[in-house]
């Protein structure tokens, strides 16, 4: 029994990816609200905040120069360029929380997720997929945060990302939100009781 207690003393790292507009933030927010012992890592980005986003809660919004300094100082677990902007995961808070026994969720894009897998092989990768590309495009247009050209670009990126889903441990299709959330909670629970 002592071996199991020691094994479970460390937190688990969950990486969630999926196309823009698939509902990752909504799923993660609800998962954290309903699940003890899990927190969301706050990524850094060079993009501008959206109207409802708060610096330090949704992202650490930084300049391109500040992001470049952090890259040079090896302060990221992973970082990637997505469109015209950079996104990265500060390594310090992730490792600190895992050491304290808290599970950590990273919401990052596909290339970054695969980079995390190389550095932290125990990480579990979860891909959130749309029920269809048509539905994804509808959601992107409905949220009205991007220009028509930006939506087209996001759809092109989404098609490339969907091809990478086979490299993930799990895939959850976010068609009905409550069902997708239930599946995500089952994954977290299963990983918490995993022996090997």
Helices and strands as residue ranges (DSSP letters): H 2-7, E 13-17, H 24-34, E 38-40, E 44-45, E 60-61, H 64-72, E 76-82, E 85-90, H 91-99, E 103-107, H 110-119, E 124-130, H 133-143, H 148-162, G 165-167, E 170-174, H 177-192
